[in-house]
Amino acid sequence: MNKNKDKHHLPEEAKKNAKATDVPAPAGVDPAKEAPYGQEAQAAAEPTRSAHSEAPVPKRQSEESVRGEASERAEAVKLQKDAQEIDQLKDQLLRLRADFDNFRKRSLREKGEIYENANEALMLELLPVIDHIQLALNSAKEHLVLGGPVVPALRLGSGQADQTFHEGIRMIFDQLLNTLVKYGLNPFNSEKQPFDPNLHEAISCLPSETEPEGTIIAQSRQGYRYNNKMLRPAQVVVSSGTPASTPPETNDQPVEE
């Protein structure tokens, strides 16, 4: 009696559990072969929960792609800056090379100008010496032609000038002049040439029956160039043309009556 009473009076929690688990199976489904309807519903709900749990994955991928694009843009900007810096360095290198080339050319030009100016000053100092040797050579030649002694101490028994003395002066003059010519000195002849104020300095003007007006008759001092530059003009005598004929003299004395 008491057992039946206990069976009919089960606790409230046990009744609730029995109602929850005793879900009727759908029609046509064998309860022994198929899972309980509650388990099947739970299994069907699991993909939905997994789909909801995997929803943040595309957001993570988008963040990674954004980071990749940002890194690519940063790399492109860096490459562009590097290319600009390389171009600037190339331009600076070309400028430095051009400046060095100009400096080298300018240094060589200034060095040549220094040598040229120094040689020019030396040539000007030596020109009087050359003039005196040339005068001595001309004097020895005239005395040799005339048969008189050049120097009283160099007098031969025949009274004729010593040929060796003349040759020695000529050799000294030629040697000195050839040495200076190698360094740019260039003498030029002015006799029988038209007068040029850029090359000649007229010291006199004389009439001439053989030379037309404006022609150089004689040269009293040699002219020289230095590297195609006028170093010293030549002193010359210029012809003024043929002399004018003088009218015949007339006897203007009064006749005595």
C-alpha positions as CSV (number, residue, x, y, z in Angstrom):
1,M,0.0,0.0,0.0
2,N,2.7,2.4,0.9
3,K,4.7,1.4,-2.3
4,N,1.9,2.3,-4.6
5,K,1.4,5.5,-2.8
6,D,5.1,6.4,-3.2
7,K,5.0,5.6,-6.9
8,H,2.1,7.9,-7.4
9,H,3.6,10.6,-5.3
10,L,7.0,11.1,-7.2
11,P,8.9,14.3,-6.7
12,E,8.1,17.2,-8.9
13,E,11.7,17.4,-10.4
14,A,11.5,13.7,-11.5
15,K,8.2,14.4,-13.3
16,K,9.7,17.4,-15.1
17,N,12.7,15.4,-16.3
18,A,10.5,12.7,-17.6
19,K,8.5,15.1,-19.6
20,A,11.5,16.7,-21.1
21,T,13.1,13.4,-22.2
22,D,9.9,11.7,-23.2
23,V,9.5,13.6,-26.5
24,P,7.4,11.7,-29.0
25,A,9.3,10.5,-32.1
26,P,8.0,11.6,-35.5
27,A,5.8,9.2,-37.4
28,G,7.5,6.5,-39.4
29,V,10.8,6.7,-37.4
30,D,12.0,3.7,-35.5
31,P,13.0,4.8,-32.1
32,A,15.5,1.9,-31.8
33,K,17.4,2.8,-35.0
34,E,17.3,6.6,-35.0
35,A,18.5,8.9,-32.3
36,P,16.0,10.5,-30.1
37,Y,14.3,13.6,-31.5
38,G,15.9,15.7,-28.9
39,Q,19.4,14.6,-29.8
40,E,18.7,15.1,-33.6
41,A,17.4,18.6,-32.9
42,Q,20.5,19.3,-30.9
43,A,22.7,18.0,-33.7
44,A,20.8,20.2,-36.3
45,A,21.4,23.2,-34.1
46,E,25.1,22.6,-33.8
47,P,26.0,23.7,-37.5
48,T,24.0,26.9,-36.9
49,R,26.1,27.6,-33.7
50,S,29.3,26.7,-35.6
51,A,28.3,29.0,-38.4
52,H,27.7,31.8,-35.9
53,S,31.1,31.1,-34.2
54,E,33.0,31.2,-37.6
55,A,31.4,34.5,-38.6
56,P,34.4,36.7,-37.4
57,V,36.8,34.9,-39.8
58,P,36.2,37.2,-42.9
59,K,36.8,40.2,-40.7
60,R,40.2,38.8,-39.7
61,Q,41.1,38.2,-43.3
62,S,40.1,41.7,-44.2
63,E,42.3,43.1,-41.5
64,E,45.2,41.1,-42.8
65,S,44.6,42.3,-46.4
66,V,44.4,45.9,-45.2
67,R,47.7,45.5,-43.4
68,G,49.2,43.9,-46.5
69,E,48.0,46.8,-48.7
70,A,49.4,49.3,-46.2
71,S,52.8,47.6,-46.1
72,E,52.8,47.5,-49.9
73,R,52.0,51.2,-50.1
74,A,54.7,51.9,-47.6
75,E,57.2,49.9,-49.6
76,A,56.3,51.7,-52.8
77,V,56.7,55.1,-51.1
78,K,60.1,54.0,-49.7
79,L,61.2,52.8,-53.2
80,Q,60.1,56.1,-54.7
81,K,62.1,58.0,-52.1
82,D,65.1,55.8,-52.7
83,A,64.8,56.4,-56.5
84,Q,64.6,60.2,-55.9
85,E,67.7,60.0,-53.6
86,I,69.6,58.0,-56.2
87,D,68.7,60.6,-58.9
88,Q,69.9,63.4,-56.7
89,L,73.2,61.6,-56.0
90,K,73.7,61.0,-59.7
91,D,73.0,64.7,-60.4
92,Q,75.5,65.7,-57.7
93,L,78.1,63.3,-59.1
94,L,77.7,64.8,-62.6
95,R,78.0,68.3,-61.2
96,L,81.1,67.5,-59.2
97,R,82.6,65.8,-62.3
98,A,81.9,68.9,-64.4
99,D,83.3,71.2,-61.7
100,F,86.4,69.2,-61.4
101,D,86.9,69.1,-65.2
102,N,86.5,72.9,-65.4
103,F,88.9,73.3,-62.5
104,R,91.5,71.1,-64.2
105,K,91.2,73.1,-67.4
106,R,91.3,76.4,-65.6
107,S,94.4,75.3,-63.7
108,L,96.1,74.3,-66.9
109,R,95.2,77.5,-68.6
110,E,96.4,79.6,-65.6
111,K,99.6,77.6,-65.4
112,G,100.3,78.2,-69.1
113,E,99.5,81.9,-68.7
114,I,102.0,82.1,-65.8
115,Y,104.7,80.5,-67.9
116,E,103.9,82.6,-70.9
117,N,104.0,85.9,-68.9
118,A,107.3,84.8,-67.3
119,N,108.9,84.0,-70.6
120,E,107.6,87.2,-72.2
121,A,109.2,89.3,-69.5
122,L,112.5,87.4,-70.0
123,M,112.3,87.9,-73.8
124,L,111.9,91.6,-73.3
125,E,114.9,91.7,-71.1
126,L,117.0,89.8,-73.7
127,L,116.0,91.8,-76.7
128,P,118.6,94.6,-76.1
129,V,121.3,92.0,-75.8
130,I,120.2,90.5,-79.1
131,D,120.3,94.0,-80.7
132,H,123.8,94.6,-79.5
133,I,125.1,91.3,-80.7
134,Q,123.4,91.9,-84.1
135,L,125.0,95.4,-84.3
136,A,128.4,93.8,-83.5
137,L,127.8,91.2,-86.2
138,N,126.9,93.9,-88.8
139,S,129.9,96.0,-87.8
140,A,132.2,93.0,-88.2
141,K,130.7,92.2,-91.6
142,E,131.2,95.8,-92.8
143,H,134.8,95.9,-91.6
144,L,135.4,92.5,-93.2
145,V,134.1,93.8,-96.5
146,L,136.0,97.0,-96.3
147,G,139.2,95.2,-95.3
148,G,139.7,97.1,-92.1
149,P,140.4,95.5,-88.7
150,V,137.5,94.8,-86.4
151,V,139.5,95.2,-83.3
152,P,143.0,96.7,-83.2
153,A,144.3,93.7,-81.3
154,L,142.9,91.4,-84.0
155,R,144.9,92.9,-86.9
156,L,146.5,90.6,-89.4
157,G,149.7,91.4,-91.3
158,S,147.7,92.1,-94.4
159,G,145.4,94.7,-92.5
160,Q,142.3,92.6,-93.2
161,A,139.8,91.7,-90.5
162,D,139.9,88.3,-88.9
163,Q,137.4,86.0,-90.5
164,T,137.3,83.8,-87.4
165,F,136.1,86.7,-85.2
166,H,133.2,87.4,-87.5
167,E,132.2,83.7,-87.6
168,G,132.4,83.5,-83.9
169,I,130.0,86.4,-83.4
170,R,127.6,85.0,-86.0
171,M,127.6,81.6,-84.3
172,I,126.9,83.1,-80.9
173,F,124.0,85.2,-82.3
174,D,122.5,82.2,-84.2
175,Q,122.7,80.0,-81.1
176,L,121.0,82.5,-78.8
177,L,118.3,83.3,-81.4
178,N,117.6,79.7,-82.1
179,T,117.2,79.0,-78.4
180,L,114.8,81.8,-77.9
181,V,112.8,80.8,-81.0
182,K,112.2,77.4,-79.4
183,Y,110.4,79.2,-76.6
184,G,108.2,81.3,-78.9
185,L,110.2,84.2,-80.0
186,N,109.7,85.0,-83.7
187,P,111.6,87.8,-85.5
188,F,110.0,89.2,-88.7
189,N,111.5,91.0,-91.6
190,S,110.2,94.4,-92.5
191,E,112.3,95.7,-95.4
192,K,110.5,96.1,-98.7
193,Q,107.2,95.5,-97.0
194,P,104.2,97.9,-96.8
195,F,104.1,100.0,-93.7
196,D,101.7,98.5,-91.0
197,P,101.2,100.6,-87.9
198,N,100.4,97.3,-86.0
199,L,103.9,95.9,-86.8
200,H,106.1,98.9,-87.5
201,E,107.2,102.1,-85.8
202,A,108.2,104.8,-88.3
203,I,111.2,106.8,-87.2
204,S,111.7,108.7,-90.5
205,C,110.2,109.3,-93.9
206,L,112.4,109.8,-96.9
207,P,111.8,110.1,-100.6
208,S,112.9,107.2,-102.8
209,E,113.1,106.8,-106.5
210,T,112.9,103.0,-106.4
211,E,110.2,102.4,-103.7
212,P,106.6,103.7,-103.8
213,E,105.1,105.7,-101.1
214,G,104.3,103.8,-97.9
215,T,107.0,101.1,-98.5
216,I,109.7,100.5,-95.9
217,I,113.1,101.5,-97.2
218,A,115.3,100.4,-94.3
219,Q,114.9,98.8,-90.8
220,S,116.9,100.2,-88.0
221,R,115.7,97.8,-85.3
222,Q,114.4,94.3,-85.6
223,G,110.8,93.5,-84.7
224,Y,109.7,90.4,-82.7
225,R,106.6,88.4,-82.0
226,Y,106.0,86.1,-79.1
227,N,103.6,83.3,-79.7
228,N,101.8,85.2,-82.4
229,K,101.6,88.2,-80.1
230,M,103.4,91.5,-80.8
231,L,106.3,91.7,-78.5
232,R,108.2,94.7,-80.0
233,P,107.5,96.6,-83.2
234,A,110.2,97.2,-85.7
235,Q,111.7,100.7,-86.2
236,V,111.7,101.5,-89.9
237,V,112.3,104.2,-92.4
238,V,109.3,104.7,-94.8
239,S,109.4,106.0,-98.3
240,S,107.5,109.2,-99.1
241,G,107.5,108.5,-102.8
242,T,109.6,109.9,-105.6
243,P,111.1,113.2,-105.0
244,A,109.5,116.2,-106.6
245,S,111.4,117.7,-109.5
246,T,112.9,121.1,-108.8
247,P,112.1,123.8,-111.3
248,P,115.0,125.1,-113.4
249,E,116.7,128.2,-112.1
250,T,116.0,131.4,-114.0
251,N,118.3,134.4,-114.2
252,D,116.2,137.2,-113.0
253,Q,119.0,139.7,-112.9
254,P,118.1,143.0,-114.5
255,V,119.7,143.8,-117.8
256,E,122.1,146.7,-117.7
257,E,121.5,149.4,-120.3
